[in-house]
Amino acid sequence: MRFIKNYFMTFAAGDIITKISYLIMGAGCFLRGQIIKGLLFLFLQASFIVYLFNFGLGQLKLLPTLGTATRVEVWNEELQIYEYVQGDNSMLILLFSVMTIIIILAFLVIYHLNIKTAYNNQLTKERGGKLNNMIRDIRSLFDSNLHVTFLTLPTIGVVTFTILPLIFMILIAFTNYDQSHQPPGNLFTWVGLENFRNIFWNDPLQARTFVGILQWTLIWAFFATFSNYILGMILALMINKKGIRLKKLWRTIFVMTIAVPQFVSLMLMSRLLADQGAMNVLLGYLGIGPIQFLTNALYARITVIVVNIWVGVPYTMLITSGILMNIPADLYESARIDGANPVKTFTRITLPYMLFVTTPYLITQFVGNINNFNVIYLLTGGGPLSLDYYQAGKTDLLVTWLYKLTVNNQDYNLASAIGIIIFAISAAMSLIVYNMSSSTKKEETFQ
C-alpha cells in the first residue's frame, strides 16, 4: 500500500521529465545529463519487454494447464519411418513460469528505482545541486554504497540457486508429477491438495507409511539429540573434574572420531555389523548366535542410535567443555557449603546453566537429526524393507524416504509434499521450543 501511495504521490509532484520516466525508464537520467545511467535503465526496460513478449508470456499462458500438447508419433512418408514430434514439457513450463514471475518482480524493483532516481534528480536540480556523473556513481560503489557491491552477486545467487528451486519444489507438491507423468513424453498437471490427502488419509498404504516413519523420525531425533547431549556433558564433566590425570589424552582419544570422516566411519560400521560381518563372525567364535544388527527392525533402530552416540558425543563434549569452564565457581562453593551432593549440584546448577546457554544448539541438533540423512542411509540404507511401507524401510526417516521416492521411484510430487511437511514440522517445533525456553524468557539470568 505504501508503495502504491508513493507511486501516485511522486507522479503528482513530478515535473514532465519525471512523468516521462513512468513510461520510458531512464528518461529522468539521460534527459538531465546522466546518459550512461539513463541508457542502462532503458536497456533493462527494452530487454524485459523483449523477454516478456517473446518468451515469458507464452510460458505464463501455459501455467494454468502445464501444457496441452503431448508427444505424438507421426509417419514419415519419405523416410518410411515413424518420428516423434515433441509436445509441451510440463517441467520446463513450470520452471520458466516461476522464473518469469521472479523476473517480473525484479523488474518492478528496478522500475521503482528508476522513478525514485528520476524524482531525486528533479529535487536536486530544483535545489540547484549537481547530479552525480558515472564516475562518482562508480566510486560510491566502493565507498558509501559498498554494501550494494558486495551483496548484489550473493543476492542473485540466492535467488537463482535457492529461492527459484525452492518455489519450484513447493509447486511440484500440487501436481501429479510421478513415474506415470514423466515429461517430455507425458504431461503432468495440477491436482491441488491431492498429494497431501493421500499422505494423510486417502491412500491407506501411503498414510500408514507416513505415520510410521514420522513416529520413528521423532523418536530417533529425540534419542539422537539428548543421548549425545547428556552423555557428552557427563563425559566433559568427568574429564574436567579436578584430580583427573591426562586430560589432554582423554580428550584426544574421544576427538579421534571427529578426525575420521563420518561417512567412512558409518560405512565401516555397516560392514562390521552386517549379518556376515566381522562382529557376527567374532560372536560365532564365542558361541553366540548371529545377531541381526541391521536386518531386524528393532535391533537396527537401536543400532543406529548407539552408533550415532559414538560419532556424535565428541562434538557435544567439546562444546560443553568450554561452557562448563565459564560456570561461576562460587555457585558450586555455595552448594557444597549448603550440603548439596554431586547429583543435586548437577541438576540444580550445571544442567540449568547448560540448557540456558545451549537451547539454540539443541534446537539446531534436533532439527538436524530429523534430517540426518548420513547416519541412516550409510548405516542401514533405511532397511530392513517392509511390505507394510510404501517404498520405505523400518529405519527410514522422512528425509531418506523422500530421497528414495525421488531417486528410485520418481514420485516427485509425493516427495515434494513430504519436504513441505518436514519443513512445517521443523519450523513449528523450533519456534515453539525456543519461545518457551529460558533462553528467551530469562535472557539476563546468567549474565
Residue pairs with C-beta under 8 A, 6 or more apart in sequence:
3 112
7 112
7 115
10 18
10 115
10 116
10 119
11 18
11 19
11 22
13 119
14 21
14 118
14 119
14 122
15 122
17 27
17 28
17 31
17 32
17 118
17 122
18 28
18 115
18 118
18 119
18 122
20 27
20 28
20 31
21 27
21 28
21 114
21 115
21 118
22 115
24 42
24 45
25 41
25 42
25 44
25 45
25 110
25 111
25 114
26 37
26 38
26 39
26 40
26 41
26 42
26 45
26 114
27 38
27 42
27 118
28 38
28 114
28 115
28 117
28 118
28 119
28 121
28 122
29 35
29 37
29 38
29 41
29 117
29 118
29 121
30 37
30 38
30 39
30 42
31 38
32 121
32 125
32 131
33 131
33 133
34 121
34 131
34 132
34 133
34 134
36 134
37 117
37 134
37 137
41 110
41 114
41 117
44 107
44 110
45 111
48 103
48 107
51 103
52 100
52 104
55 96
55 100
56 96
56 100
56 103
56 104
57 100
59 93
59 96
59 97
59 100
60 97
60 100
60 101
62 68
62 88
62 93
62 97
63 93
63 94
63 97
64 190
65 189
66 88
66 90
66 93
66 94
66 175
66 187
66 188
66 189
66 190
67 87
67 88
67 89
67 90
67 93
67 183
67 187
67 189
68 88
68 187
69 87
69 88
70 87
70 88
70 185
70 186
70 187
71 84
71 85
71 86
71 87
71 184
71 185
71 186
72 84
72 85
72 87
73 82
73 83
73 84
73 85
74 82
74 83
74 84
74 85
75 81
75 82
75 83
76 82
76 83
86 184
87 184
87 187
88 183
88 187
89 183
89 184
90 175
90 177
90 181
90 183
90 187
90 188
90 189
91 177
91 183
91 188
92 183
94 168
94 171
94 172
94 175
95 168
98 164
98 167
98 168
98 171
99 164
102 159
102 163
102 164
102 167
106 159
121 131
124 130
124 131
125 131
132 140
141 148
141 149
142 149
169 416
169 419
170 416
170 420
172 412
172 413
172 416
173 195
173 196
173 413
173 416
173 417
173 419
173 420
174 190
174 191
174 192
174 193
174 195
174 413
175 188
175 189
175 190
175 191
175 413
176 188
176 189
176 191
176 194
176 195
176 413
177 188
177 412
177 413
177 416
178 188
178 409
178 410
178 411
178 412
178 413
178 414
179 409
179 410
179 411
180 186
181 187
181 188
181 189
182 410
188 413
191 413
194 202
195 413
195 414
195 416
195 417
196 417
196 421
198 206
198 207
198 414
199 206
199 207
199 210
199 414
199 417
199 418
199 421
200 207
200 210
201 207
205 389
205 390
206 390
206 414
208 388
208 389
208 390
209 388
209 389
209 390
209 391
209 392
209 401
210 418
212 388
212 389
213 389
213 392
213 396
213 397
213 398
213 401
214 398
216 301
216 394
216 395
216 396
216 397
217 370
217 397
217 398
218 370
219 301
220 301
220 304
220 305
220 369
220 372
220 376
220 397
221 366
221 369
221 370
221 372
222 366
223 305
224 305
224 308
224 312
224 369
224 372
224 375
225 362
225 365
225 366
225 369
227 305
227 308
227 309
228 308
228 309
228 312
228 313
228 315
228 316
228 365
229 316
229 358
229 362
229 365
231 309
231 313
231 316
232 312
232 313
232 314
232 315
232 316
232 317
232 319
232 320
233 316
233 317
233 320
233 324
233 350
233 351
233 354
235 254
235 313
235 317
236 316
236 317
236 320
236 321
236 324
237 324
237 346
237 350
238 244
239 247
239 250
239 251
239 317
239 321
240 247
240 321
240 324
240 325
244 250
251 317
251 321
254 313
254 314
254 317
255 314
255 317
255 318
256 314
257 265
257 310
257 311
257 313
257 314
258 314
258 315
262 311
262 374
263 374
263 378
265 311
266 307
266 311
266 374
266 375
266 378
266 379
267 378
269 307
269 379
270 294
270 378
270 379
270 380
271 277
271 278
272 278
272 279
273 279
273 280
273 293
273 294
273 303
274 280
274 293
274 294
275 290
275 292
275 293
275 294
275 295
279 291
279 293
280 290
280 291
280 293
283 289
283 290
283 291
284 290
291 299
292 299
292 300
293 299
293 300
293 303
294 300
294 303
294 379
294 380
294 383
294 384
295 383
295 384
296 384
297 384
297 386
297 394
297 395
300 380
300 383
300 384
300 394
300 395
301 394
301 395
303 379
303 380
304 375
304 376
304 379
304 380
304 395
307 375
307 379
308 372
308 375
311 375
319 358
319 361
320 354
320 358
323 353
323 354
323 357
323 358
324 350
324 354
327 349
327 350
327 353
331 349
332 345
332 349
335 344
335 345
335 348
335 349
336 345
340 348
352 438
353 446
355 362
355 437
355 438
356 438
356 439
356 442
356 445
356 446
357 439
357 446
359 433
359 434
359 437
359 438
359 439
360 434
360 439
363 429
363 430
363 433
363 434
366 429
366 430
366 433
367 426
367 429
367 430
370 397
370 398
370 399
370 422
370 425
370 426
371 397
371 399
371 422
371 426
372 397
372 399
373 397
373 399
373 400
373 403
376 382
376 395
376 396
376 397
376 400
377 400
377 403
380 393
380 395
381 393
382 392
382 393
382 395
382 396
382 397
382 400
382 401
382 404
383 393
383 394
383 395
384 393
384 394
384 395
385 392
385 393
385 394
386 392
386 393
386 394
389 396
391 401
391 404
391 405
391 408
391 409
391 411
392 400
392 401
392 404
396 404
398 418
398 421
398 422
399 422
401 418
402 415
402 418
402 419
402 422
403 415
405 411
405 412
405 414
405 415
405 418
406 412
406 415
434 440
438 445
